[in-house]
Amino acid sequence: MPPIMDMLNLNQLHMFQTLRKIFEDNGVNVVQNLLAYKDQMLFVWNPDECCLYTLLLSTSHEEQPSYQKLYPSSPPLFDVDEILINEPGTLCALIGSKGVSVMKFPKRMGSKSLYENGNGQGEGVTCSTSLLQDKFFITKYLTDVKRVRWYPGSPEDNHLVVLTNNKNCLRLFKVDNGTGKLVSIWRIGPQTSRMLASLGDTAVDFDFAPPVLLGDRNQSETSIMWPILVLQGNGEVMCLNTTVDEEMCIRSAKIMGPLTMYPPADDNYSEDACSLLVLDTVPPSVVIASNFGELYNCLLLPETQNTDGEYTSSDKQHEYSLHIIETVELELGLNILDCSEYDSSSTIQLKKDPAVPSRYWCLHNTGVHSVTIPLTELLDEFSKSVNDDGRTGSPDIQGQSFVEYHICTGLMNGETKPIKGFSVLNFPTDLLVTLLSNGEVVTQSVPDFLHNKLSIANVYINQENPSEEQADNADNADKNDFSSFICALLQKGNSSKNTILKLGPDVPKDVVIQMVLQNMSMRRETLNNHQIVAEEIERRVRMLSNAKERQFLEMQRLEDVRQKLQDDVENKAEKLDEINNKQEELTKRASTVLLKLVSASPDSVSTKKKRELLESYKAKMEVMNKRIEEAREKWNIVQSESTSENKQIPGSRSLRLTLEQELVIKGNLSEMGSTILDLEKKVRELRTVVNTLAS
């Protein structure tokens, strides 16, 4: 396959080569969706090994890409037709016509965020699996699963709504701890029978409308309502209001409908409806598809209850109506012969576009279509339109969507090859990944939404003034986006020029001749368009060359200015360094001068008082020392006299003192001792004070 058709090089991987061998032997001739994308992981179901392949897209171009195999602990007992992953990417629903099974993904770990911290070389990981009423589908052999969707208002994203053709009801399941518990059953019509099924009174598809807040936001009893639009086979749309209260319980009200469609039609616009889709636009857009390739683009608006044409704003107003803005008829297969007609039905599956809310994708037996609704332009026309009486009303607005046929897998009245998988990736850029019936993978870049919007705007403007406004829009496109302008020129005159053909080897000779003639005519138109594009590119090159020369001159001038500024900055930096050095030197000199001034400054008053006090203490201390010396000398004299008197001279009489004399002498001695002690104490105190002042 050419690199332009496989931008991620997926067909060269071992996992897709294995799937190619399996799908070539598998003869299932219905549209399936065995491919999904979530958080840079590409998921593909392998029906032979009954496992889910996971590929980390960031490693798809490496020699050993990181992929794993997720095996359900309880393999499904039915053929899987679709895989559906919930919003946080923790659960995956395996959906078939005879049952539903839910796998719980393990945690992603490691540097590459692989499951169970594996090395990503094709190892197997077993996942916990919950079977939803498997015995019910086994015993009820006439019961088929029509549609499965995750409930968007689930508190833990683990509620699943299943539509079956048995008893015409919706079943709400809760997946928790490896079990799938049936929470409630919502009746949406009478119990089905073969007669009702033939009349189209059975539900074939459903989808969730935007939520509505019930009650006042300031109150604590608020709840959220999630309306469910249910499509019946005869084209009628019913509405079932479900609520999620403050206790996180999901309840349903009585079903209402069928919804009124404006403008009314005898056949209710469709007698063989097959698919329903609600787009996340404002106001919500509803798409109804039939088995014969007809699409009905509608606006979901509140139903009016008064006669003056104004909408009510009551919180209790929950009735809706559908306003048909456009009917699109798809080309199911490439039309080689002008007289041929596609006489076989084709079940169409509708998928949302995660990047553009007003665009959706159609999968069918003969390829992939994209439809972009010009909702902004339609609402602008609606706001500017007035009725005959001069008041703003609801006139009949006619939309013209932008439809592209991206992949063709069948011819008119030829063999069909339904799509096996489809997903829109946002890594590394917005890409379309389509799994064909033979196992090949086609990877395309997503069409530019700005280019589609520009083409739609040109259609509306050309209806008013096709001569002048077209030239103005071309100039605006050249100013805003030159690539979009080139794309518009290349697709001029042929809307299916970018369709990828995958017809297979067994094609009749007359069909090949017609294809060659068609290719020759398309080649002539393409060459003419390429000539126009070449002239536009040359003109653009001349303009850019002149602009380049002007920019070079401007850059040279700016370079001179920059060099001059740089020189000024360097000179000022040198001067700043010199100033800083001089400032430091002056700071040191000032500190030295301040220190000298402080040391040479006269004493303060307190210092003088302390010095005088110290000098007085010193004088007193000298006086005390003199007194102590005098007392000590007197004491020594007394001691020497007493000693000499005590010595007896031979032959002399001993001196005897009377009692009164002894008492007087003892009193004097005691007074002198106490005086000496007091003087010594004062001396010690003076020494302490002197030492304190000296320190």
HELIX and SHEET records of a PDB file:
HELIX    1   1 PRO A    3  MET A    5  5                                   3    
HELIX    2   2 HIS A   14  ASP A   25  1                                  12    
HELIX    3   3 LEU A   57  THR A   59  5                                   3    
HELIX    4   4 ASP A  134  THR A  139  1                                   6    
HELIX    5   5 ARG A  194  LEU A  199  1                                   6    
HELIX    6   6 LEU A  375  LYS A  384  1                                  10    
HELIX    7   7 PHE A  449  GLU A  464  1                                  16    
HELIX    8   8 GLU A  468  ASN A  480  1                                  13    
HELIX    9   9 PHE A  482  LEU A  490  1                                   9    
HELIX   10  10 LYS A  509  ALA A  600  1                                  92    
HELIX   11  11 VAL A  605  ASN A  646  1                                  42    
HELIX   12  12 LEU A  659  ALA A  694  1                                  36    
SHEET    1   A 8 LEU A  35  LYS A  38  0                                        
SHEET    2   A 8 MET A  41  ASN A  46 -1                                        
SHEET    3   A 8 CYS A  51  LEU A  56 -1                                        
SHEET    4   A 8 TYR A  67  PRO A  72 -1                                        
SHEET    5   A 8 GLN A 121  LEU A 131  1                                        
SHEET    6   A 8 GLY A  99  LYS A 104 -1                                        
SHEET    7   A 8 LEU A  91  GLY A  96 -1                                        
SHEET    8   A 8 GLU A  82  ILE A  85 -1                                        
SHEET    1   B 2 ARG A 108  MET A 109  0                                        
SHEET    2   B 2 LEU A 114  TYR A 115 -1                                        
SHEET    1   C 4 VAL A 145  TRP A 150  0                                        
SHEET    2   C 4 HIS A 159  THR A 164 -1                                        
SHEET    3   C 4 CYS A 169  ASP A 176 -1                                        
SHEET    4   C 4 THR A 179  ARG A 187 -1                                        
SHEET    1   D 3 ALA A 203  PHE A 208  0                                        
SHEET    2   D 3 SER A 223  GLN A 232 -1                                        
SHEET    3   D 3 VAL A 212  LEU A 214 -1                                        
SHEET    1   E 4 ALA A 203  PHE A 208  0                                        
SHEET    2   E 4 SER A 223  GLN A 232 -1                                        
SHEET    3   E 4 VAL A 237  VAL A 244 -1                                        
SHEET    4   E 4 ILE A 250  SER A 252 -1                                        
SHEET    1   F 5 THR A 260  TYR A 262  0                                        
SHEET    2   F 5 TYR A 320  GLU A 329  1                                        
SHEET    3   F 5 GLU A 294  PRO A 302 -1                                        
SHEET    4   F 5 SER A 285  SER A 290 -1                                        
SHEET    5   F 5 ALA A 273  LEU A 279 -1                                        
SHEET    1   G 5 GLN A 349  LYS A 352  0                                        
SHEET    2   G 5 ARG A 359  HIS A 364 -1                                        
SHEET    3   G 5 GLY A 367  THR A 372 -1                                        
SHEET    4   G 5 PHE A 402  CYS A 408 -1                                        
SHEET    5   G 5 ILE A 500  LEU A 501  1                                        
SHEET    1   H 3 GLY A 421  LEU A 425  0                                        
SHEET    2   H 3 LEU A 431  LEU A 435 -1                                        
SHEET    3   H 3 VAL A 441  SER A 445 -1                                        
END                                                                             
